[in-house]
Amino acid sequence: MTKADIVDEIAKATGLTKIETKAVVDGVFSSIINAIATGKRIELRGFGVFKHKSRKPRMARNPKTGDLVPLEKRYVPVFKPSPEFLSKVNEAMKISSGNED
């Protein structure tokens, strides 16, 4: 599913135009990115938590040449889904794969 697909679904469900919906979706994504970039944590109840984690500096290996490459300390965004989100996905996958117990 792409951002355009999300915009289409929201536009159909809300009656907003695609242009209005795209502006809202872009605003939400931008707000999440800006919050994470400034070290804030975003908790959306029933959906999950967006935050950042730090990765320690380490030596990595270039797979093409085999040379060692130093990686500096860095920060990566992470998402932890809520229990409700996990449950819904798990149930939907069981039904779609036909593996109901």
PyRosetta script that sets phi, psi and omega in degrees:
from pyrosetta import init, pose_from_sequence

init()
pose = pose_from_sequence("MTKADIVDEIAKATGLTKIETKAVVDGVFSSIINAIATGKRIELRGFGVFKHKSRKPRMARNPKTGDLVPLEKRYVPVFKPSPEFLSKVNEAMKISSGNED")
pose.set_psi(1, 133.4)
pose.set_omega(1, -179.6)
pose.set_phi(2, -103.1)
pose.set_psi(2, 172.6)
pose.set_omega(2, 177.3)
pose.set_phi(3, -60.9)
pose.set_psi(3, -37.1)
pose.set_omega(3, 178.5)
pose.set_phi(4, -62.5)
pose.set_psi(4, -38.8)
pose.set_omega(4, 177.2)
pose.set_phi(5, -64.3)
pose.set_psi(5, -40.9)
pose.set_omega(5, 178.0)
pose.set_phi(6, -63.0)
pose.set_psi(6, -45.1)
pose.set_omega(6, 178.6)
pose.set_phi(7, -59.4)
pose.set_psi(7, -44.4)
pose.set_omega(7, 179.0)
pose.set_phi(8, -59.4)
pose.set_psi(8, -46.8)
pose.set_omega(8, -178.7)
pose.set_phi(9, -63.5)
pose.set_psi(9, -44.1)
pose.set_omega(9, -179.5)
pose.set_phi(10, -66.7)
pose.set_psi(10, -40.6)
pose.set_omega(10, 179.7)
pose.set_phi(11, -61.2)
pose.set_psi(11, -43.2)
pose.set_omega(11, 178.6)
pose.set_phi(12, -64.6)
pose.set_psi(12, -40.9)
pose.set_omega(12, -176.4)
pose.set_phi(13, -73.3)
pose.set_psi(13, -30.0)
pose.set_omega(13, -173.8)
pose.set_phi(14, -103.8)
pose.set_psi(14, -20.1)
pose.set_omega(14, -176.2)
pose.set_phi(15, 84.2)
pose.set_psi(15, 2.2)
pose.set_omega(15, 175.2)
pose.set_phi(16, -75.6)
pose.set_psi(16, 159.0)
pose.set_omega(16, 175.9)
pose.set_phi(17, -73.5)
pose.set_psi(17, 163.0)
pose.set_omega(17, 178.7)
pose.set_phi(18, -65.5)
pose.set_psi(18, -33.6)
pose.set_omega(18, 179.5)
pose.set_phi(19, -65.4)
pose.set_psi(19, -45.6)
pose.set_omega(19, 178.2)
pose.set_phi(20, -63.5)
pose.set_psi(20, -43.9)
pose.set_omega(20, -178.8)
pose.set_phi(21, -64.6)
pose.set_psi(21, -41.8)
pose.set_omega(21, 178.4)
pose.set_phi(22, -60.9)
pose.set_psi(22, -39.6)
pose.set_omega(22, 179.0)
pose.set_phi(23, -63.3)
pose.set_psi(23, -40.5)
pose.set_omega(23, 179.3)
pose.set_phi(24, -67.1)
pose.set_psi(24, -47.1)
pose.set_omega(24, -179.7)
pose.set_phi(25, -61.7)
pose.set_psi(25, -45.7)
pose.set_omega(25, 177.3)
pose.set_phi(26, -59.8)
pose.set_psi(26, -39.3)
pose.set_omega(26, 178.6)
pose.set_phi(27, -64.3)
pose.set_psi(27, -41.5)
pose.set_omega(27, 178.4)
pose.set_phi(28, -63.9)
pose.set_psi(28, -48.1)
pose.set_omega(28, -179.6)
pose.set_phi(29, -61.8)
pose.set_psi(29, -43.0)
pose.set_omega(29, 179.9)
pose.set_phi(30, -62.5)
pose.set_psi(30, -42.5)
pose.set_omega(30, 178.4)
pose.set_phi(31, -62.0)
pose.set_psi(31, -41.5)
pose.set_omega(31, 179.0)
pose.set_phi(32, -64.3)
pose.set_psi(32, -47.8)
pose.set_omega(32, -179.2)
pose.set_phi(33, -60.8)
pose.set_psi(33, -46.7)
pose.set_omega(33, -179.2)
pose.set_phi(34, -63.8)
pose.set_psi(34, -38.9)
pose.set_omega(34, 179.2)
pose.set_phi(35, -65.5)
pose.set_psi(35, -45.9)
pose.set_omega(35, 179.7)
pose.set_phi(36, -64.3)
pose.set_psi(36, -39.7)
pose.set_omega(36, -179.4)
pose.set_phi(37, -64.4)
pose.set_psi(37, -25.5)
pose.set_omega(37, 178.9)
pose.set_phi(38, -98.6)
pose.set_psi(38, 10.9)
pose.set_omega(38, 174.4)
pose.set_phi(39, 87.0)
pose.set_psi(39, 9.4)
pose.set_omega(39, -180.0)
pose.set_phi(40, -85.2)
pose.set_psi(40, 159.3)
pose.set_omega(40, 177.9)
pose.set_phi(41, -109.5)
pose.set_psi(41, 136.0)
pose.set_omega(41, 179.8)
pose.set_phi(42, -115.8)
pose.set_psi(42, 121.1)
pose.set_omega(42, 178.2)
pose.set_phi(43, -114.3)
pose.set_psi(43, 118.7)
pose.set_omega(43, 176.8)
pose.set_phi(44, -111.3)
pose.set_psi(44, 102.8)
pose.set_omega(44, -175.4)
pose.set_phi(45, -56.2)
pose.set_psi(45, 134.2)
pose.set_omega(45, -179.0)
pose.set_phi(46, 82.0)
pose.set_psi(46, -6.0)
pose.set_omega(46, -179.7)
pose.set_phi(47, -118.8)
pose.set_psi(47, -60.6)
pose.set_omega(47, 179.1)
pose.set_phi(48, 159.7)
pose.set_psi(48, -169.7)
pose.set_omega(48, -176.7)
pose.set_phi(49, -125.4)
pose.set_psi(49, 130.5)
pose.set_omega(49, 171.9)
pose.set_phi(50, -103.5)
pose.set_psi(50, 134.7)
pose.set_omega(50, 176.0)
pose.set_phi(51, -157.7)
pose.set_psi(51, -176.5)
pose.set_omega(51, 176.6)
pose.set_phi(52, -119.0)
pose.set_psi(52, 156.1)
pose.set_omega(52, 173.8)
pose.set_phi(53, -129.7)
pose.set_psi(53, 149.3)
pose.set_omega(53, 176.4)
pose.set_phi(54, -94.7)
pose.set_psi(54, 144.8)
pose.set_omega(54, 175.9)
pose.set_phi(55, -112.0)
pose.set_psi(55, 132.8)
pose.set_omega(55, -178.4)
pose.set_phi(56, -68.1)
pose.set_psi(56, 153.2)
pose.set_omega(56, 173.3)
pose.set_phi(57, -65.6)
pose.set_psi(57, 146.4)
pose.set_omega(57, -179.7)
pose.set_phi(58, -159.3)
pose.set_psi(58, 170.0)
pose.set_omega(58, 175.1)
pose.set_phi(59, -97.3)
pose.set_psi(59, 128.8)
pose.set_omega(59, 177.6)
pose.set_phi(60, -114.8)
pose.set_psi(60, 174.9)
pose.set_omega(60, -179.4)
pose.set_phi(61, -124.1)
pose.set_psi(61, 131.8)
pose.set_omega(61, 174.2)
pose.set_phi(62, -71.7)
pose.set_psi(62, 116.7)
pose.set_omega(62, -175.4)
pose.set_phi(63, -66.1)
pose.set_psi(63, -24.3)
pose.set_omega(63, -178.4)
pose.set_phi(64, -77.5)
pose.set_psi(64, -44.2)
pose.set_omega(64, -175.0)
pose.set_phi(65, -105.0)
pose.set_psi(65, -19.8)
pose.set_omega(65, -177.2)
pose.set_phi(66, 82.9)
pose.set_psi(66, -1.4)
pose.set_omega(66, 179.8)
pose.set_phi(67, -69.5)
pose.set_psi(67, 147.7)
pose.set_omega(67, 174.5)
pose.set_phi(68, -78.3)
pose.set_psi(68, 138.5)
pose.set_omega(68, -179.0)
pose.set_phi(69, -129.2)
pose.set_psi(69, 124.8)
pose.set_omega(69, 178.4)
pose.set_phi(70, -77.0)
pose.set_psi(70, 132.7)
pose.set_omega(70, 174.6)
pose.set_phi(71, -108.9)
pose.set_psi(71, 128.8)
pose.set_omega(71, 178.8)
pose.set_phi(72, -77.0)
pose.set_psi(72, 168.6)
pose.set_omega(72, 173.3)
pose.set_phi(73, -59.7)
pose.set_psi(73, 137.9)
pose.set_omega(73, -178.9)
pose.set_phi(74, -145.2)
pose.set_psi(74, 165.4)
pose.set_omega(74, -179.0)
pose.set_phi(75, -119.3)
pose.set_psi(75, 136.7)
pose.set_omega(75, -179.0)
pose.set_phi(76, -126.9)
pose.set_psi(76, 143.2)
pose.set_omega(76, 175.7)
pose.set_phi(77, -75.8)
pose.set_psi(77, 144.0)
pose.set_omega(77, 177.0)
pose.set_phi(78, -133.8)
pose.set_psi(78, 154.1)
pose.set_omega(78, 177.3)
pose.set_phi(79, -129.1)
pose.set_psi(79, 130.9)
pose.set_omega(79, 176.3)
pose.set_phi(80, -118.0)
pose.set_psi(80, 112.2)
pose.set_omega(80, -179.6)
pose.set_phi(81, -68.7)
pose.set_psi(81, 152.0)
pose.set_omega(81, 178.6)
pose.set_phi(82, -74.3)
pose.set_psi(82, 162.1)
pose.set_omega(82, 176.5)
pose.set_phi(83, -58.2)
pose.set_psi(83, -36.8)
pose.set_omega(83, 178.5)
pose.set_phi(84, -64.0)
pose.set_psi(84, -42.7)
pose.set_omega(84, 178.8)
pose.set_phi(85, -61.0)
pose.set_psi(85, -50.2)
pose.set_omega(85, -179.4)
pose.set_phi(86, -59.5)
pose.set_psi(86, -42.9)
pose.set_omega(86, -179.6)
pose.set_phi(87, -62.6)
pose.set_psi(87, -45.4)
pose.set_omega(87, -179.4)
pose.set_phi(88, -62.9)
pose.set_psi(88, -43.2)
pose.set_omega(88, 179.1)
pose.set_phi(89, -64.6)
pose.set_psi(89, -44.3)
pose.set_omega(89, -179.2)
pose.set_phi(90, -60.8)
pose.set_psi(90, -46.4)
pose.set_omega(90, 179.3)
pose.set_phi(91, -64.7)
pose.set_psi(91, -42.2)
pose.set_omega(91, 179.5)
pose.set_phi(92, -63.8)
pose.set_psi(92, -38.6)
pose.set_omega(92, -179.6)
pose.set_phi(93, -70.3)
pose.set_psi(93, -36.3)
pose.set_omega(93, 176.9)
pose.set_phi(94, -62.4)
pose.set_psi(94, -42.9)
pose.set_omega(94, -178.7)
pose.set_phi(95, -67.9)
pose.set_psi(95, -44.7)
pose.set_omega(95, -176.3)
pose.set_phi(96, -70.5)
pose.set_psi(96, -27.5)
pose.set_omega(96, 179.8)
pose.set_phi(97, -92.3)
pose.set_psi(97, -6.6)
pose.set_omega(97, 178.1)
pose.set_phi(98, 74.6)
pose.set_psi(98, 20.0)
pose.set_omega(98, -178.6)
pose.set_phi(99, -103.4)
pose.set_psi(99, 42.5)
pose.set_omega(99, 179.4)
pose.set_phi(100, -70.0)
pose.set_psi(100, 140.5)
pose.set_omega(100, 178.7)
pose.set_phi(101, -93.0)
pose.dump_pdb("model.pdb")
